[in-house]
Amino acid sequence: MNEKISILMSVYNSEKFVSNSIESLLNQTYKNIEILLIDDCSTDMTYEVCKSYLSDNRVRLFRNKQNIGLTKSLNILAKESTGLYLARQDADDVSELNRLEKQMKSILEKNADVCTTRAYSENPYRLIPKYTSYLPKKIILRYKNPFIHGTILIKKETFFQLGMYDEKFYYAQDYKLFIDLYKSNKSIIFLNRPLYKLNLKNNISSNFKDEQKYYAFCARKNLIPEQII
């Protein structure tokens, strides 16, 4: 179990959080990793903070000339990756130290295409998803995204077979990806154990609720979204 994992992280104005996020990846019990960071034209010190980690040869840093959003930024990193597997993490979230080890073990044992996990938030502490984690994901997917985007571990071959993230989806690109995975009969493992700490304050989902809802609706209905950003 030594397949290389490329972790994709797009960062934007995350100077207060990104260090904890990066360090939770550098300290993973699974060691064969590379961390690909792309600064999406931040206006704070995020790029400088990320640059301070380049002394570790597992970290690679890119910078967009203009703000292009999460979807396109992640696709850029995927094309730059050298691992056989791709993982995600958001710049304001943290992975448990054995997250990638647990996921890789599960994905190899079951020869699956994708593995995701449950997450938790703090203040107050709660598990995400809560009750729906026990229901069939294929059914829930008809109404909402039952998976935490930041916890995904996916075969790179599978990701590219699907055409990567759909760049027409500025938001809800993860929901669209999971719908496409199910339509293509790819196997997805869900670990009920929380291996990821999720920030729910002042993030994309909380700051752009209406936009998220619109793009999610388009993903569910197989519609091409209008550019409302």
WOMO-V519780 format. One record per residue. N is the residue number from 0. PSI is psi in radians with two decimals (* if undefined). D_FIRST is the distance of its C-alpha to the first C-alpha in Angstrom with 2 decimals. Layout:
n->N psi->PSI d_first->D_FIRST
n->N psi->PSI d_first->D_FIRST
//
This chain:
n->0 psi->1.36 d_first->0.00
n->1 psi->0.43 d_first->3.77
n->2 psi->2.45 d_first->6.01
n->3 psi->2.38 d_first->9.20
n->4 psi->2.23 d_first->11.07
n->5 psi->2.08 d_first->14.85
n->6 psi->2.18 d_first->16.85
n->7 psi->2.17 d_first->20.38
n->8 psi->2.00 d_first->23.29
n->9 psi->2.32 d_first->26.93
n->10 psi->2.46 d_first->29.36
n->11 psi->2.02 d_first->33.07
n->12 psi->0.92 d_first->35.44
n->13 psi->0.51 d_first->32.78
n->14 psi->-0.50 d_first->33.89
n->15 psi->-0.35 d_first->34.14
n->16 psi->-0.44 d_first->30.64
n->17 psi->-0.51 d_first->28.27
n->18 psi->-0.84 d_first->27.70
n->19 psi->-0.67 d_first->26.36
n->20 psi->-0.85 d_first->24.11
n->21 psi->-0.76 d_first->22.67
n->22 psi->-0.55 d_first->22.31
n->23 psi->-0.41 d_first->20.38
n->24 psi->-0.72 d_first->17.71
n->25 psi->-0.47 d_first->18.02
n->26 psi->0.19 d_first->17.59
n->27 psi->2.55 d_first->14.36
n->28 psi->-0.41 d_first->12.15
n->29 psi->2.08 d_first->9.20
n->30 psi->-0.41 d_first->10.47
n->31 psi->1.39 d_first->9.51
n->32 psi->2.79 d_first->12.24
n->33 psi->2.51 d_first->15.74
n->34 psi->1.99 d_first->18.56
n->35 psi->2.05 d_first->21.24
n->36 psi->2.44 d_first->24.55
n->37 psi->2.13 d_first->27.70
n->38 psi->2.13 d_first->31.01
n->39 psi->0.95 d_first->33.18
n->40 psi->0.90 d_first->36.46
n->41 psi->2.67 d_first->36.63
n->42 psi->0.04 d_first->40.05
n->43 psi->-2.65 d_first->38.99
n->44 psi->0.31 d_first->36.98
n->45 psi->-0.81 d_first->33.53
n->46 psi->-0.73 d_first->32.97
n->47 psi->-0.69 d_first->34.09
n->48 psi->-0.81 d_first->31.78
n->49 psi->-0.68 d_first->28.77
n->50 psi->-0.52 d_first->30.07
n->51 psi->-0.23 d_first->30.00
n->52 psi->0.03 d_first->26.18
n->53 psi->-0.18 d_first->26.12
n->54 psi->-0.35 d_first->26.19
n->55 psi->2.11 d_first->22.43
n->56 psi->-0.04 d_first->21.02
n->57 psi->-0.14 d_first->18.25
n->58 psi->2.30 d_first->21.18
n->59 psi->2.42 d_first->23.15
n->60 psi->2.33 d_first->26.40
n->61 psi->2.88 d_first->28.64
n->62 psi->2.20 d_first->32.02
n->63 psi->2.53 d_first->34.00
n->64 psi->-0.40 d_first->37.68
n->65 psi->2.84 d_first->38.65
n->66 psi->2.07 d_first->37.25
n->67 psi->-0.07 d_first->35.59
n->68 psi->2.95 d_first->33.75
n->69 psi->-0.78 d_first->30.22
n->70 psi->-0.95 d_first->29.68
n->71 psi->-0.62 d_first->30.54
n->72 psi->-0.74 d_first->28.86
n->73 psi->-0.65 d_first->25.44
n->74 psi->-0.63 d_first->25.95
n->75 psi->-0.81 d_first->26.81
n->76 psi->-0.69 d_first->23.58
n->77 psi->-0.70 d_first->21.55
n->78 psi->-0.49 d_first->23.45
n->79 psi->-0.21 d_first->22.71
n->80 psi->2.68 d_first->18.93
n->81 psi->-0.04 d_first->16.69
n->82 psi->2.88 d_first->13.26
n->83 psi->-0.28 d_first->12.07
n->84 psi->2.60 d_first->12.16
n->85 psi->2.39 d_first->15.13
n->86 psi->2.78 d_first->15.78
n->87 psi->2.67 d_first->19.27
n->88 psi->2.45 d_first->21.21
n->89 psi->2.66 d_first->24.98
n->90 psi->-0.30 d_first->26.73
n->91 psi->0.25 d_first->28.49
n->92 psi->2.96 d_first->25.59
n->93 psi->2.42 d_first->23.08
n->94 psi->2.45 d_first->19.55
n->95 psi->2.62 d_first->18.86
n->96 psi->-0.37 d_first->16.71
n->97 psi->0.25 d_first->13.84
n->98 psi->-0.98 d_first->14.24
n->99 psi->-0.60 d_first->11.26
n->100 psi->-0.79 d_first->8.89
n->101 psi->-0.75 d_first->10.95
n->102 psi->-0.77 d_first->11.12
n->103 psi->-0.69 d_first->7.62
n->104 psi->-0.77 d_first->7.27
n->105 psi->-0.74 d_first->10.68
n->106 psi->-0.58 d_first->10.47
n->107 psi->-0.70 d_first->7.99
n->108 psi->-0.64 d_first->10.05
n->109 psi->0.08 d_first->13.16
n->110 psi->0.83 d_first->12.51
n->111 psi->2.89 d_first->14.36
n->112 psi->-0.57 d_first->15.60
n->113 psi->2.56 d_first->15.98
n->114 psi->2.29 d_first->15.29
n->115 psi->2.94 d_first->17.96
n->116 psi->2.96 d_first->19.11
n->117 psi->2.85 d_first->22.46
n->118 psi->3.05 d_first->24.01
n->119 psi->2.71 d_first->26.93
n->120 psi->2.84 d_first->29.84
n->121 psi->2.83 d_first->32.14
n->122 psi->1.17 d_first->35.94
n->123 psi->2.82 d_first->36.22
n->124 psi->2.26 d_first->32.92
n->125 psi->2.64 d_first->31.92
n->126 psi->2.52 d_first->28.97
n->127 psi->2.23 d_first->28.33
n->128 psi->2.87 d_first->28.72
n->129 psi->-1.62 d_first->30.95
n->130 psi->-0.57 d_first->32.42
n->131 psi->-0.19 d_first->31.09
n->132 psi->-0.31 d_first->27.51
n->133 psi->0.00 d_first->28.65
n->134 psi->2.75 d_first->30.19
n->135 psi->2.19 d_first->28.91
n->136 psi->-0.54 d_first->27.46
n->137 psi->-0.60 d_first->29.02
n->138 psi->-0.80 d_first->32.42
n->139 psi->-0.60 d_first->32.03
n->140 psi->-0.39 d_first->30.93
n->141 psi->-0.36 d_first->34.50
n->142 psi->-0.57 d_first->35.89
n->143 psi->3.02 d_first->33.38
n->144 psi->2.00 d_first->29.79
n->145 psi->0.05 d_first->27.95
n->146 psi->2.64 d_first->24.77
n->147 psi->2.02 d_first->24.23
n->148 psi->-0.75 d_first->23.61
n->149 psi->-0.23 d_first->21.96
n->150 psi->0.02 d_first->19.12
n->151 psi->2.41 d_first->17.97
n->152 psi->2.14 d_first->14.50
n->153 psi->2.51 d_first->15.17
n->154 psi->2.29 d_first->14.13
n->155 psi->-0.64 d_first->16.28
n->156 psi->-0.75 d_first->17.72
n->157 psi->-0.76 d_first->18.95
n->158 psi->-0.75 d_first->20.39
n->159 psi->-0.53 d_first->22.36
n->160 psi->-0.61 d_first->23.49
n->161 psi->-0.08 d_first->25.18
n->162 psi->0.34 d_first->26.86
n->163 psi->-2.81 d_first->25.00
n->164 psi->2.42 d_first->26.97
n->165 psi->1.96 d_first->30.53
n->166 psi->-0.08 d_first->32.62
n->167 psi->-0.24 d_first->35.68
n->168 psi->1.61 d_first->34.18
n->169 psi->-0.61 d_first->34.82
n->170 psi->2.91 d_first->33.93
n->171 psi->0.47 d_first->31.92
n->172 psi->-0.51 d_first->29.59
n->173 psi->-0.72 d_first->26.73
n->174 psi->-0.80 d_first->28.98
n->175 psi->-0.71 d_first->29.79
n->176 psi->-0.79 d_first->26.15
n->177 psi->-0.64 d_first->25.39
n->178 psi->-0.77 d_first->28.62
n->179 psi->-0.63 d_first->27.67
n->180 psi->-0.78 d_first->24.29
n->181 psi->-0.70 d_first->26.23
n->182 psi->-0.52 d_first->28.91
n->183 psi->0.11 d_first->26.43
n->184 psi->0.63 d_first->25.02
n->185 psi->2.61 d_first->21.47
n->186 psi->2.27 d_first->19.43
n->187 psi->2.19 d_first->19.01
n->188 psi->2.37 d_first->17.47
n->189 psi->2.07 d_first->19.40
n->190 psi->2.11 d_first->18.33
n->191 psi->-0.16 d_first->21.67
n->192 psi->2.30 d_first->20.59
n->193 psi->2.02 d_first->21.82
n->194 psi->0.28 d_first->19.13
n->195 psi->2.30 d_first->21.32
n->196 psi->2.09 d_first->24.83
n->197 psi->2.28 d_first->27.03
n->198 psi->2.22 d_first->30.22
n->199 psi->0.08 d_first->33.00
n->200 psi->2.32 d_first->35.84
n->201 psi->0.77 d_first->37.09
n->202 psi->-3.07 d_first->34.19
n->203 psi->-0.77 d_first->34.30
n->204 psi->-0.65 d_first->34.47
n->205 psi->-0.53 d_first->37.30
n->206 psi->-0.35 d_first->39.19
n->207 psi->0.93 d_first->39.23
n->208 psi->-0.79 d_first->39.55
n->209 psi->-0.74 d_first->42.03
n->210 psi->-0.72 d_first->40.10
n->211 psi->-0.77 d_first->36.90
n->212 psi->-0.74 d_first->38.93
n->213 psi->-0.86 d_first->40.45
n->214 psi->-0.61 d_first->37.27
n->215 psi->-0.71 d_first->35.62
n->216 psi->-0.78 d_first->38.75
n->217 psi->-0.70 d_first->38.44
n->218 psi->-0.78 d_first->34.82
n->219 psi->-0.72 d_first->35.93
n->220 psi->0.07 d_first->38.98
n->221 psi->0.78 d_first->37.39
n->222 psi->2.66 d_first->39.84
n->223 psi->2.07 d_first->39.75
n->224 psi->2.57 d_first->40.39
n->225 psi->2.69 d_first->43.33
n->226 psi->1.66 d_first->42.70
n->227 psi->0.05 d_first->43.89
n->228 psi->* d_first->42.11
//
